[in-house]
Amino acid sequence: MNFLSIVWDLDPEIIKIGSLGIRWYSLMFVAAFVLGLRFMKKIYINDNIPVEKLDPLFMYVFVSMLIGMRLGDVFFYSWGHYQNHLLEIILPFKEVEGTSTLFGLVKGWEFTGFTGFASHGAAIGIPIAMYFYAKKHLHKPWLFILDRLGIMVALSGFFIRLGNFFNSEIYGKPTGSSYGVIFKRAGETVPCHPTQLYEAFSYLGLFFALWYFYWKTDKKNQSGFLFGLFMVVLWSLRFFIEFLKKPQVEGREDWVLNSLNTGQVLSIPLVLIGVWLMFRKTTKTEA
């Protein structure tokens, strides 16, 4: 092994019992929510918001993120498959040929868990849910909660991409040199760009930047600024790192423009929304 490359062969499952298992990705998901709630509690206390309102926030975010990410993958990336397998959209099972059985009972189905998620779907689902959360529980402007939640989402992105790295998924193209990671479990034999780590540590840096702006400046009082900054930086990072990524799903590489993939095309309007939020004029009732 060249000292510039790493052979990555980690089993994505920590524990496996029959067809069920606990994956590193799931553990990263839990870590993201636990730390996110802990930091959000500090923000709520600083903003004089009762910490009891964190409980519904958790449910709104968790449910909207899962639904958004799931539907994002279905409609943005994998509709060609799901249009003929509609039950797989809502059930954690997959139709398979042969004699595979579901828990030894039903032939033709295999438990797989929900394996398809897309972050662009969460970018739509979570803000929609936050509109109703802010209106019902906070009685504050929509952007008030989005400004603060964006900080936690950046942190969550760090953990989720670490989970992708542990799973040997969503990695990059071959580097063409001795530098990189050889994702052995994915069948790779040459070093590839560890784009999951590029994104993970970029998102971690974004988290620290947003945390600084919240605590050390008055930008939290400029409605939409922090969320706009989050949108601009995160989706710009995603746009450029996509050039290094290897398509993970057949047909995902090209969509509208021959030189851009689906993820990049979807990132452009999100960046523009972020720019507008950062530099728009705010009214006194929003600030």
C-alpha positions as CSV (number, residue, x, y, z in Angstrom):
1,M,0.0,0.0,0.0
2,N,1.3,3.4,-1.0
3,F,1.5,5.8,2.0
4,L,-0.7,8.2,0.1
5,S,-3.5,5.8,-0.3
6,I,-5.7,3.9,2.2
7,V,-7.5,0.6,1.6
8,W,-11.0,1.1,3.2
9,D,-12.7,-2.2,4.0
10,L,-14.8,-1.4,7.1
11,D,-18.0,-3.5,7.5
12,P,-20.9,-1.0,7.4
13,E,-22.8,-3.1,9.9
14,I,-21.7,-2.9,13.6
15,I,-24.1,-5.7,14.7
16,K,-26.1,-8.1,12.5
17,I,-28.8,-10.5,13.6
18,G,-30.3,-12.4,10.7
19,S,-31.3,-10.0,8.0
20,L,-31.4,-7.1,10.5
21,G,-28.4,-5.0,11.5
22,I,-27.2,-1.8,13.1
23,R,-25.1,0.2,10.7
24,W,-22.4,2.9,11.3
25,Y,-24.6,5.2,9.2
26,S,-27.5,4.8,11.7
27,L,-25.1,5.6,14.5
28,M,-23.9,8.8,12.8
29,F,-27.6,9.7,12.3
30,V,-28.2,9.4,16.0
31,A,-25.1,11.3,16.9
32,A,-26.2,14.2,14.6
33,F,-29.6,14.4,16.4
34,V,-28.2,14.1,19.9
35,L,-25.6,16.8,19.5
36,G,-27.9,18.9,17.4
37,L,-30.5,19.0,20.2
38,R,-27.9,19.7,22.8
39,F,-26.5,22.8,20.9
40,M,-30.1,23.9,20.0
41,K,-30.9,23.9,23.6
42,K,-28.2,26.5,24.2
43,I,-29.6,28.6,21.5
44,Y,-33.1,28.4,22.8
45,I,-32.0,29.4,26.3
46,N,-30.1,32.4,24.8
47,D,-33.2,33.4,22.8
48,N,-35.4,33.0,25.9
49,I,-37.5,30.2,24.3
50,P,-38.8,27.5,26.6
51,V,-36.7,24.3,26.1
52,E,-39.9,22.3,26.1
53,K,-40.4,23.5,22.6
54,L,-37.4,21.4,21.5
55,D,-39.5,18.2,21.7
56,P,-41.9,19.1,18.8
57,L,-38.9,20.6,16.9
58,F,-37.2,17.2,17.0
59,M,-40.3,15.5,15.6
60,Y,-40.9,18.1,12.9
61,V,-37.3,17.9,11.7
62,F,-36.9,14.1,12.0
63,V,-40.1,13.3,10.1
64,S,-39.8,16.0,7.5
65,M,-36.1,15.1,6.8
66,L,-36.9,11.4,6.4
67,I,-39.9,12.0,4.1
68,G,-38.1,14.7,2.2
69,M,-34.9,12.7,1.6
70,R,-36.9,9.7,0.7
71,L,-39.1,11.4,-1.8
72,G,-36.1,13.4,-3.1
73,D,-34.4,10.2,-4.1
74,V,-37.5,8.8,-5.6
75,F,-38.5,11.7,-7.8
76,F,-35.1,13.4,-8.5
77,Y,-32.9,10.4,-9.0
78,S,-34.6,7.0,-9.1
79,W,-38.1,7.5,-10.6
80,G,-37.2,5.1,-13.4
81,H,-37.1,2.3,-10.9
82,Y,-39.8,3.3,-8.4
83,Q,-42.5,4.0,-11.0
84,N,-42.7,0.2,-11.5
85,H,-42.2,-0.6,-7.7
86,L,-44.4,1.9,-6.0
87,L,-44.6,-0.1,-2.7
88,E,-40.9,0.2,-2.3
89,I,-41.3,3.9,-1.8
90,I,-43.1,3.5,1.5
91,L,-41.9,0.1,2.6
92,P,-38.4,-0.9,3.7
93,F,-38.5,-4.0,1.5
94,K,-37.4,-4.8,-2.0
95,E,-38.9,-7.1,-4.6
96,V,-36.3,-9.7,-5.6
97,E,-36.3,-12.6,-8.1
98,G,-35.8,-16.1,-7.0
99,T,-36.7,-17.7,-3.6
100,S,-35.8,-14.9,-1.2
101,T,-38.3,-14.6,1.6
102,L,-39.3,-11.8,3.9
103,F,-38.5,-13.1,7.4
104,G,-39.0,-16.6,6.0
105,L,-42.7,-16.0,5.4
106,V,-43.3,-14.2,2.1
107,K,-41.5,-15.2,-1.1
108,G,-40.1,-12.6,-3.5
109,W,-39.4,-9.9,-0.9
110,E,-36.3,-9.0,1.0
111,F,-35.9,-6.6,4.0
112,T,-33.4,-3.9,2.9
113,G,-34.3,-0.9,5.0
114,F,-34.8,2.5,3.2
115,T,-31.7,2.6,1.1
116,G,-32.4,5.7,-1.1
117,F,-32.1,9.2,0.4
118,A,-31.3,12.5,-1.2
119,S,-30.3,15.7,0.6
120,H,-32.0,17.9,-1.9
121,G,-35.3,16.4,-0.8
122,A,-34.5,17.4,2.8
123,A,-33.8,20.9,1.6
124,I,-37.4,21.1,0.6
125,G,-39.1,19.1,3.3
126,I,-37.5,20.6,6.4
127,P,-38.2,24.3,5.6
128,I,-41.8,23.4,4.8
129,A,-42.1,21.7,8.2
130,M,-40.4,24.6,9.9
131,Y,-43.1,27.0,8.6
132,F,-45.8,25.1,10.5
133,Y,-43.5,24.6,13.6
134,A,-42.7,28.3,13.8
135,K,-46.4,29.3,13.4
136,K,-47.8,26.8,15.9
137,H,-45.1,26.5,18.6
138,L,-42.9,29.6,18.4
139,H,-45.2,32.3,17.1
140,K,-42.2,33.8,15.4
141,P,-41.3,34.5,11.8
142,W,-40.4,31.5,9.7
143,L,-36.9,32.6,9.1
144,F,-36.2,32.9,12.8
145,I,-36.1,29.1,13.2
146,L,-34.5,28.5,9.9
147,D,-31.6,30.8,10.8
148,R,-30.9,28.7,13.9
149,L,-31.7,25.3,12.5
150,G,-29.3,25.8,9.6
151,I,-26.4,25.7,12.2
152,M,-27.5,22.3,13.3
153,V,-28.1,21.0,9.8
154,A,-24.5,21.9,8.9
155,L,-23.4,19.8,11.9
156,S,-25.7,17.0,10.8
157,G,-24.2,17.0,7.3
158,F,-20.8,16.3,8.9
159,F,-22.1,13.2,10.6
160,I,-24.2,12.0,7.7
161,R,-21.3,12.2,5.2
162,L,-19.1,10.3,7.8
163,G,-21.7,7.6,7.7
164,N,-21.5,7.5,3.9
165,F,-17.8,7.1,4.2
166,F,-18.2,4.2,6.6
167,N,-20.7,2.6,4.1
168,S,-18.2,3.0,1.2
169,E,-20.8,5.0,-0.8
170,I,-21.1,8.3,-2.5
171,Y,-17.4,8.4,-3.1
172,G,-15.4,10.0,-5.9
173,K,-13.8,9.2,-9.2
174,P,-10.4,7.6,-9.4
175,T,-7.7,10.2,-8.6
176,G,-5.3,9.0,-11.3
177,S,-2.5,9.0,-8.7
178,S,-1.4,7.2,-5.6
179,Y,-3.4,9.6,-3.5
180,G,-6.9,8.6,-2.4
181,V,-9.0,5.8,-0.8
182,I,-9.4,2.3,-2.3
183,F,-13.0,1.4,-1.4
184,K,-12.6,-2.3,-1.4
185,R,-16.1,-3.2,-0.4
186,A,-17.4,-1.2,-3.3
187,G,-15.2,-3.2,-5.7
188,E,-12.6,-0.5,-6.3
189,T,-9.0,-1.4,-6.9
190,V,-7.6,2.1,-7.5
191,P,-7.5,5.1,-5.2
192,C,-10.6,7.3,-5.4
193,H,-11.4,10.8,-4.1
194,P,-13.0,10.4,-0.6
195,T,-15.6,13.0,-1.5
196,Q,-17.6,12.0,1.6
197,L,-14.8,13.4,3.7
198,Y,-14.4,16.5,1.6
199,E,-18.0,17.3,2.2
200,A,-18.0,16.2,5.9
201,F,-15.2,18.5,7.0
202,S,-16.4,21.3,4.8
203,Y,-19.8,21.1,6.5
204,L,-18.0,21.0,9.9
205,G,-16.2,24.2,9.0
206,L,-19.6,25.7,8.0
207,F,-21.0,24.7,11.4
208,F,-18.2,26.5,13.2
209,A,-18.6,29.6,11.0
210,L,-22.4,29.8,11.6
211,W,-21.9,29.1,15.3
212,Y,-19.5,32.1,15.5
213,F,-21.8,34.4,13.6
214,Y,-24.7,33.5,16.0
215,W,-22.8,34.0,19.2
216,K,-20.2,36.7,18.3
217,T,-22.0,39.0,15.9
218,D,-25.5,40.5,15.6
219,K,-26.2,38.7,12.4
220,K,-28.8,36.5,14.1
221,N,-30.9,39.6,14.3
222,Q,-30.8,40.1,10.5
223,S,-33.7,37.8,9.5
224,G,-32.6,35.2,6.9
225,F,-28.9,36.0,6.9
226,L,-27.6,32.9,8.7
227,F,-29.9,30.6,6.8
228,G,-28.9,32.3,3.6
229,L,-25.2,31.9,4.4
230,F,-25.9,28.3,5.2
231,M,-27.6,27.8,1.8
232,V,-24.9,29.6,-0.2
233,V,-21.9,27.8,1.3
234,L,-23.4,24.3,1.7
235,W,-24.9,24.1,-1.8
236,S,-21.9,25.7,-3.4
237,L,-19.6,23.2,-1.8
238,R,-22.0,20.4,-3.0
239,F,-21.9,21.9,-6.5
240,F,-18.1,21.9,-6.9
241,I,-17.5,18.6,-5.0
242,E,-19.9,16.9,-7.4
243,F,-17.4,17.3,-10.2
244,L,-15.2,14.8,-8.3
245,K,-18.0,12.3,-7.5
246,K,-18.6,9.0,-9.2
247,P,-22.2,8.5,-10.2
248,Q,-23.8,6.2,-7.7
249,V,-27.0,5.4,-9.6
250,E,-27.2,4.6,-13.3
251,G,-28.6,7.5,-15.2
252,R,-27.8,10.1,-12.4
253,E,-24.8,11.6,-14.2
254,D,-26.6,13.8,-16.7
255,W,-29.9,15.4,-16.4
256,V,-30.5,18.8,-18.1
257,L,-27.1,20.0,-19.0
258,N,-24.5,17.6,-20.4
259,S,-21.7,19.0,-18.1
260,L,-23.7,19.0,-14.9
261,N,-25.3,16.2,-13.0
262,T,-28.7,16.2,-11.2
263,G,-27.2,17.2,-7.8
264,Q,-25.5,20.2,-9.3
265,V,-28.6,21.4,-11.2
266,L,-30.7,21.2,-8.1
267,S,-28.0,23.1,-6.1
268,I,-28.1,26.2,-8.3
269,P,-31.5,27.5,-7.3
270,L,-30.7,26.8,-3.6
271,V,-27.6,28.9,-3.8
272,L,-29.5,31.8,-5.5
273,I,-32.2,31.6,-2.7
274,G,-29.4,31.9,-0.2
275,V,-27.9,34.9,-1.9
276,W,-31.3,36.6,-1.9
277,L,-31.8,35.9,1.8
278,M,-28.4,37.3,2.8
279,F,-28.7,40.6,0.9
280,R,-32.4,41.4,0.9
281,K,-33.8,44.3,2.8
282,T,-35.5,43.3,6.0
283,T,-38.3,45.0,7.8
284,K,-38.4,45.9,11.5
285,T,-41.0,43.2,12.1
286,E,-38.7,40.6,10.7
287,A,-35.5,41.7,12.4
